[in-house]
Amino acid sequence: MTVPEDLLYTNEHEWVRVEGDVAVVGITDYAQGELGDVVFVELPAVGTAVKQADAFGTIEAVKAVSDLFAPASGEVVEVNPLLTDAPETVNKDPYGEGWMVKVRLSSAGELANLLKADAYKQLVG
């Protein structure tokens, strides 16, 4: 299981890479492993407002369907088009090509509520 040191994490297994005032969001290696083969990802439209800790989409695997939770509040400015035709990319490259949405942060202070890599590693133990 990979847990990159340069990312922030939620208790619900989303990761965040901050690029200026935009948060790139995906699910962790741990989460994709627990879900199994991802077959469908439902993501919000560009322009959708998301609120920290609220569901913003779903991810469907052979074994289960899970909600995706916003790690921070803001506006969706980009959705990964690759996941429409190749949702399994989440399994193959969860921290790279398998990213899900980019959110322009409305309150960067909310990032302080997220976990650093060491704390996330303890969570998934």
N, C-alpha and C positions, 0 to 999 in steps of 0.2 A: 504494500500500500504506500503510495506516494503522498506526501504532504509538503508542498513547496513552502519554503520559509518566507517568501516575499508576498504571500497572500494573506487575506483575512478570511475568517470562517464563521458560519452560523452554527448554532446548536442543531439545526435541521439539515446540515450537511451541504449548504451552498458555500461557494468560495467567491471572493471579490478581489479583483485586481484594480487598483485605483490608477487612473490615467488622467491627471489634471482634475477636472470636475466631473469626470465620467467614471462610473463603476462598471467594469466588465464582470458579468455574473455567470456562473455555471454550477454544476454539482461536483462534489469531490469524488476522487478515485474510490474511496470507501463506499460512498452512496451508490455509484454505478455498479460496484461489485455486489452490493447487497441486493440491488434491484434485479440484476441479471441482464439478459439481452434486451436493450431498449428498442421498442418497435414504433413508438410515436411520441412526439413532444408537441404539446399545445402551448403556444406562447402568445403574449398580448401583442396588439398592433402598435406600431410606432405612434407615439403621441399619447399613449395610455399613461395615466398617473398611477404610480405604485406607492404603497405605504409600508414602511419597515415592519416586518414580521407578518404582513398579510400575504395570502396566496396570490400569485400572479400568473400561474399556469399549472399544467400538469405534465407528468412524465409517465408514460405507460411502458411497462416491460412485460415479458411473457408471464412473470410471476405476480405482478402487482401494478396498481396505479397509485402514484403519490403526487401530492401537491408540491409545488415549488413556492418557496417563500422569499419575499423581497428582503435582502440584507440591509437595504437603506431606502429611504423615500426619494422620489424624484419622478422624472418623465422618461419613458422608454424612447431612446433615440435611434436604436438599431436592434434588429432581431437577426439571429444567425440564419440566413437562407439555406444553408447547407443541410440543416436538420429536417427540413421539409421532406426531402427525398432520401436523406441518409441519416436517420435518427441514431443508428448504431455508432455514429461518429462519437457520441457521448461515451460509449464504452471504450473505443479505441484511443481517444485523446481527450480526456475530460478537462484538462487544463489548457489545451491548445485549441485545435479546430472544433472541439465540442462545446465551446462557450455558447451561452444561450441568448442573453440580452445585454445591451449596454444602456445604462440608466444615467441621465444627467442628474447629479445629486442636488437635492433641494436643501439638505441639511447635513453637511459633511461631518458635523459633530456626532451624528448617529453612528459613525464608524467606530467610535470609542466603545460601543456596545458589542462589537464583534470580537471573536477570539483570534489570538495570534497562533501560529503554527504549534507551539509547544502545548498550549491549552487545548487545542483541537486534538492533538495526538493523545492527550490524557482522556478526553471525552470518548474517543473511539477505542482506546486502550488496546 
